[in-house]
């Protein structure tokens, strides 16, 4: 799989479009561009059964967020609070992400 540029970044607020957590809004914890996946806070939780080890002496069932495909999420504009696609605008000779709905610049 070739590395693709993601339309979202770490720290962005996104809306989940499909799956068991459809409709939830949350922040991105981690972006994985090589796999085209993102890890979202409190979304796509999975249970992992772990053996007792040095780092986890108790062992047991650990609940954590699993990566989900970046195509299943849509950026939420901080200005208009709507789920939107991104437009690229040139600002001082540099391209930045902008909201398609209100035209406001998303990048700080």
N, C-alpha and C positions, 0 to 999 in steps of 0.2 A: 504494500500500500504506500503510495507516495504521500509525502507530508503536505497537508493543505493548510491554508491560512484560515483560522476560525473567525467567525463574525462576532464572537463574544470573547471577553477577557476575564481573568481572575478579578473578583470584586464586583463584577456586573450583577445587577438584579435581572433575573430571567423568569419567564413564564414557561411552565412545562406544557407541551402541546399534546402529548399522548403517553399512554402507559398507565400504571396503577396510581401515579401521583398527578394525573392530568388536572390542570387548572391551578396548581400551586405556584406561588411566587417565592423565590428564595435567591440568596447570593451564591455565586460560584466560588468554591473553595480552591479548586485546582483545575487547570486547563491542560489537556493532553493532546497537543496538535498532531503528534505522530500517529496516534490512534483515532483521531477525530472524535474525542470524547471529552466530557466535562464531569467533574464531581460537584454536586450541588448540596448545600447545607440542608440537612433534614429530609432529603428527597432520595428515592430509590434505595431505601434501607434494606440490607440483607443480613441474615444471621450466619455467623461462621462458628463452627464448633472447633475449639482449640484445645490441644493437649496442654497439660501443665508444663511450663518451661521456665527458664531463668527470668525472662522479662514478664511473663504472666504466670506466677507460681500457682494461682488458683485454677487456671484453665477455665473450661465451661463455654457458654455461648456468648459470643461478642457480637453486638449489633453495630454495624457501621454503614456509611454511604458507599455505594458502588458507582463506578463511572457509568454514564449514560451517553448515548449518541448525541452529538452536537446538533443534528438535524431535528431532534425532538424538543429543542428549546428555542425561544424567541426573546430577544432583548426587550426589556421594559425601559422606556425613555424616562430619565430622572425628571425631566421638565414637565411632560404632559401625563406621566404615569400610565401610558398605554403601551401594549405590546406592539412592536414595530420592526420593520426591516431597516437596514441601514443604508444610507447614501454616503458617498465619499465626496467631501468638499475640500477645496484647497484653501489653506489658511497659512499665510506667510511662507508660501512655497512648500508647504508640507500638507499631505492629505490626512484629514481627520474624519472620524465617524460622525454622522449626523442622523437625526431622526427623520424618517420619511413622512411622518404625519405632521409634526409641528416645525420641522426645519432646524430645531435647536441642536447645537453641537453636544455630542455625548461624551467625547474624550475631554479630560480636564487639561 
